């Protein structure tokens, strides 16, 4: 997919929702379920079709200086109520690459949309739409989700020879048969479930406390390396990220990747990562997030020195 501007992407969605979509994206790449309900009624389409139509807009957030391959993804969260008209919120995602860093640090579109949803408080997903078939890495990442066996589906946009609105819908095991996941390592549950690890520090600094909160909600059942990153921009906004481990280890997502993803999807598309402060809070075990966090920070904001804060378990935990 080639790069287009925000206005070019918005021009591809139905005219009736263009103005509202533009206003929403000025704030963040999340669409509330109440807005979704209104749009579906107005357009006379279902939620799956809307997700497919919004993919070109999600792709404008992609930062791909190495591959120039723009991927958009959209995750559908859980309904807020038992109402049949409440579809759930939509969370945009896009792939990111970092010049000077290993390709293994790249963030995939599916990871981005899932992380955007998780950091906005979602505890599971119903569906995920993508404009390119998920790679093996992402299939493994998605299989870690606690809700993956609860009718979670992948919506895959049709190729260019077909209609723009044509798509396929399949459950994840279709893409990942005979999968290896948390249950194979004796774990019940999975990624995105609500947790609190009872970590604490002596600091009262707002950025440290934000990173601590992220670490307390991180997912690290295999190493117990509970970790969170907080990035503060020049406007005083703080963006956090949580460590997300994977049963296959390699698809694990570092808290720095998570924080940059959240920052990317909650600022104007392609705006600068104007980081002025960065904090990593973690419980250091057999592994540590510190080296990779420092390395990536140095390539994005070389003048910012990472503040490293070890955390301890609360005596009340």
ZAKOL-973603 format. One record per residue (C-alpha): residue in three letters; x, y, z. Coordinates in steps of 0.5 Angstrom, whole numbers, plus 500, padded with zeros to 3 digits. Example, Ala and Ser with C-alpha at 12.3 -4.5 7.8 and 13.67 -1.06 7.14 Angstrom:
// ZAKOL-973603
Ala525491516Ser527498514
END
This chain:
// ZAKOL-973603
Unk500500500Unk503507498Unk503513503Unk497518502Unk496524506Unk490525512Unk486528507Unk487523501Unk485518506Unk479521509Unk476522502Unk476515501Unk471514507Unk463515506Unk462523505Unk457523511Unk462521516Unk468525514Unk467531518Unk466527524Unk472523523Unk477528522Unk475531528Unk476525532Unk483524529Unk485531532Unk485528539Unk487520538Unk486514533Unk480511537Unk472512535Unk467511541Unk462506540Unk456511541Unk459514534Unk460507531Unk453506532Unk451512529Unk455511523Unk452504522Unk445507522Unk447512518Unk451508513Unk446502513Unk453498513Unk455493519Unk461494523Unk466489519Unk465493513Unk466500516Unk472497519Unk475495512Unk473502509Unk477505515Unk483501514Unk486507509Unk486512514Unk489507519Unk495506515Unk497514515Unk499513522Unk505508519Unk512510520Unk516506515Unk522509513Unk526502511Unk520498508Unk516504505Unk510498506Unk504502510Unk500497514Unk493499517Unk490495522Unk483496526Unk481493533Unk474492535Unk474492543Unk468489547Unk461492547Unk460497553Unk454494555Unk449488553Unk445492548Unk445489541Unk447496538Unk453497542Unk459494537Unk464496542Unk470502540Unk475502534Unk482502535Unk487504530Unk494501529Unk499502524Unk506499523Unk513503525Unk520502524Unk526505527Unk532507523Unk539505526Unk535500530Unk534492529Unk529490524Unk526486530Unk524492534Unk519494528Unk512494531Unk507491526Unk500494525Unk496488529Unk501489535Unk499497534Unk492496534Unk492491540Unk496495544Unk492502543Unk486498545Unk489495551Unk492501554Unk485504553Unk483499558Unk480494553Unk481487556Unk480483550Unk478484542Unk472481538Unk476482531Unk481485528Unk481488521Unk488489517Unk490491510Unk495485509Unk495478511Unk498477518Unk505475518Unk507469522Unk510473528Unk503477529Unk499471528Unk503468534Unk502475538Unk495475537Unk494468540Unk497470546Unk490474548Unk486471553Unk480472548Unk483469542Unk478463543Unk472467544Unk470468536Unk476473535Unk476474528Unk481477523Unk478481517Unk482481511Unk482486506Unk481483499Unk487484494Unk487490489Unk483486483Unk477486487Unk472491490Unk475496496Unk469493500Unk471486499Unk474482505Unk474475508Unk473473515Unk476468519Unk478466526Unk485466528Unk486458528Unk485459520Unk491463520Unk495459526Unk493451526Unk496447531Unk498453535Unk503454541Unk500459546Unk500460554Unk496454555Unk502450553Unk506453558Unk501452564Unk498459564Unk491460564Unk488467561Unk493471557Unk494478554Unk490484556Unk486481562Unk486486568Unk492485573Unk495489578Unk502487581Unk503491587Unk509494585Unk512501588Unk517506588Unk519511593Unk518517588Unk513522587Unk515524580Unk509524575Unk513521570Unk515515574Unk508514577Unk506513570Unk511508568Unk510505575Unk502504573Unk504501567Unk509496570Unk503494575Unk499493569Unk504489564Unk504482562Unk510478564Unk508471566Unk514467564Unk519472567Unk516476572Unk520482569Unk514487570Unk516493566Unk513500564Unk515506560Unk513513560Unk515518555Unk513526556Unk513530550Unk514538550Unk507539551Unk507536558Unk503530555Unk505523558Unk504516554Unk505510557Unk507503555Unk507496558Unk511490557Unk507484553Unk510477553Unk509472549Unk509464550Unk514464544Unk518469547Unk520473540Unk514476539Unk514479546Unk513487545Unk517491550Unk515497554Unk518502549Unk515499543Unk508499547Unk509507549Unk512509542Unk506505539Unk501509544Unk504516543Unk504515535Unk496513535Unk494519540Unk498524536Unk497527530Unk499523524Unk506523523Unk507529528Unk514529531Unk516524537Unk518530541Unk520527547Unk523531553Unk523526559Unk523518559Unk522513565Unk523506565Unk520502571Unk521495572Unk522489576Unk529486574Unk529479573Unk533474569Unk532479563Unk532487563Unk528492558Unk534497560Unk539496554Unk534496549Unk530502552Unk536506552Unk538504545Unk532506542Unk531512546Unk538514543Unk536514536Unk529517537Unk531523542Unk539523543Unk539528548Unk534525553Unk537520558Unk533515560Unk531515568Unk531508570Unk527506576Unk527499580Unk521497583Unk519493589Unk513488591Unk509492596Unk509488602Unk501488602Unk501484596
END
